[in-house]
């Protein structure tokens, strides 16, 4: 967070050297920064979110294919630093392998040995996405049906439910 981001309003930012320096430039006759201590219950969430932003920024500073190598190097360095800080050495098993690859699916085999297809959604599984059925965007029904087959659990928050929107999902939900 920089001086440019420091407007009056609510914030939830971990106090860092950079933020402290930016806050020192505020006109305290016009604003009053309000702080609280980092509590035990939210420490892992708050600090990991902060570090995620720092890591994303560091990785994105590279160009093109350089980003992949830089990302893997940073991951290894962070994991090794955690071990140096006293975290169980088992965490070393979480260093990405080289070359870096992503597990996309584990597909079952049919009795004849062929692989059963799995329909994949158009949006990545790790992304939180608001689906609006806008033209040119992935359709809500398709994305839900595609994810249902391999879902561990199904939680849906949906506005404006109509039978015409639910009917195509009924069979996929039953199979689940």
C-alpha positions in Angstrom: 0.0 0.0 0.0 1.3 3.4 -1.0 0.4 7.0 -0.3 -1.8 6.9 -3.4 -4.0 4.3 -1.8 -4.3 6.0 1.6 -7.7 7.7 1.4 -10.2 8.2 4.2 -12.2 5.0 4.6 -11.9 1.5 5.9 -8.7 -0.5 5.4 -7.3 -3.8 6.5 -3.7 -3.7 5.7 -0.8 -5.3 7.6 1.4 -2.5 8.9 4.7 -2.7 7.2 7.7 -0.4 6.8 6.4 0.8 3.5 2.9 1.5 4.9 4.3 3.2 7.9 6.4 5.5 5.7 3.4 6.3 3.6 1.3 7.0 6.7 4.0 9.4 8.0 3.2 11.7 5.1 -0.5 12.0 6.0 -1.8 15.3 7.3 -2.9 14.3 10.8 -4.9 17.4 11.2 -7.3 16.0 8.5 -7.2 12.3 9.1 -6.7 9.9 12.1 -5.3 6.4 11.3 -6.9 3.7 13.5 -4.9 0.6 14.3 -5.5 -2.6 16.1 -3.3 -5.5 17.1 -3.1 -8.5 14.8 -5.1 -11.2 16.7 -4.2 -14.8 16.9 -7.4 -16.0 15.1 -6.7 -14.0 11.9 -2.8 -14.0 11.9 -2.4 -16.8 9.4 -5.0 -15.3 7.0 -3.8 -11.7 7.2 -0.1 -12.4 6.9 -0.5 -15.0 4.2 -2.7 -12.6 2.1 -0.1 -9.9 2.6 2.8 -12.2 1.5 0.7 -13.4 -1.5 0.5 -9.8 -2.7 4.2 -9.3 -2.2 5.0 -12.6 -4.0 2.7 -11.8 -6.9 4.4 -8.5 -7.4 7.8 -10.0 -7.3 6.9 -12.7 -9.9 5.1 -10.2 -12.2 8.2 -8.0 -12.3 9.7 -10.6 -14.7 9.1 -10.7 -18.4 7.4 -13.6 -20.3 8.9 -17.0 -19.7 11.2 -15.5 -17.1 8.2 -15.3 -14.8 7.8 -19.1 -14.6 11.5 -19.6 -13.6 11.3 -16.7 -11.1 8.1 -18.1 -9.6 9.7 -21.5 -9.0 12.9 -20.0 -7.6 10.9 -17.9 -5.2 8.7 -20.8 -4.1 11.8 -22.9 -3.4 13.5 -20.0 -1.5 10.4 -19.4 0.6 10.0 -23.1 1.5 13.7 -23.4 2.4 13.4 -20.2 4.5 10.4 -21.7 6.3 12.6 -24.7 7.2 15.4 -22.4 8.4 12.8 -20.7 10.6 11.9 -24.0 12.3 9.0 -25.3 10.2 9.0 -29.1 9.9 11.3 -30.2 7.1 8.4 -32.2 5.5 7.5 -28.8 3.9 10.4 -29.4 1.5 8.2 -31.9 -0.3 6.0 -28.8 -1.3 8.8 -27.3 -3.5 7.5 -27.4 -7.1 9.3 -29.8 -9.4 11.3 -28.8 -12.4 9.9 -28.4 -15.1 6.9 -26.8 -13.4 3.6 -28.5 -14.3 0.0 -28.3 -13.2 -2.1 -31.4 -12.4 -5.3 -30.7 -14.4 -7.3 -33.9 -13.8 -7.2 -37.5 -12.7 -9.4 -39.4 -15.1 -10.9 -42.8 -14.6 -10.3 -45.6 -17.1 -13.1 -47.6 -18.8 -13.0 -51.4 -18.7 -11.4 -51.4 -22.2 -8.6 -49.1 -20.9 -9.7 -46.0 -22.6 -9.8 -42.8 -20.5 -13.2 -41.4 -19.4 -13.5 -37.8 -20.5 -14.1 -35.1 -17.9 -15.7 -31.9 -19.0 -13.7 -28.9 -17.8 -15.2 -25.5 -17.0 -14.0 -22.6 -19.0 -13.0 -20.7 -15.8 -10.0 -22.0 -13.8 -11.0 -23.9 -10.7 -8.9 -21.7 -8.4 -10.5 -18.5 -9.6 -13.5 -17.0 -7.9 -15.7 -15.9 -10.7 -19.0 -14.0 -10.9 -21.0 -15.5 -13.7 -23.6 -13.3 -15.3 -24.5 -15.0 -18.5 -23.3 -11.9 -20.4 -22.7 -12.3 -24.1 -19.2 -13.7 -24.8 -18.8 -14.9 -21.2 -19.0 -18.5 -19.9 -22.6 -19.5 -19.2 -23.6 -20.3 -15.6 -25.2 -23.6 -16.4 -22.2 -24.9 -18.4 -19.7 -24.0 -15.7 -21.9 -25.6 -12.9 -22.4 -28.8 -14.9 -18.7 -29.0 -15.8 -17.6 -28.7 -12.1 -20.3 -30.9 -10.6 -18.9 -34.2 -11.9 -15.7 -33.9 -9.9 -16.8 -31.7 -7.0 -16.1 -32.8 -3.4 -19.1 -30.6 -2.3 -21.5 -28.3 -4.0 -22.3 -24.8 -2.6 -24.2 -22.4 -4.8 -25.3 -18.9 -4.1 -27.5 -17.8 -6.9 -29.9 -14.9 -7.5 -32.9 -14.9 -9.7 -33.4 -18.7 -9.7 -35.9 -19.9 -12.4 -37.0 -23.4 -13.1 -35.5 -23.0 -16.6 -32.1 -22.4 -15.0 -32.4 -25.2 -12.5 -33.8 -27.9 -14.7 -30.5 -28.4 -16.8 -28.6 -29.0 -13.5 -30.9 -31.5 -11.9 -29.3 -34.6 -13.5 -25.8 -33.5 -12.7 -26.6 -32.8 -9.1 -28.4 -36.2 -8.8 -25.3 -38.0 -10.2 -23.2 -36.1 -7.6 
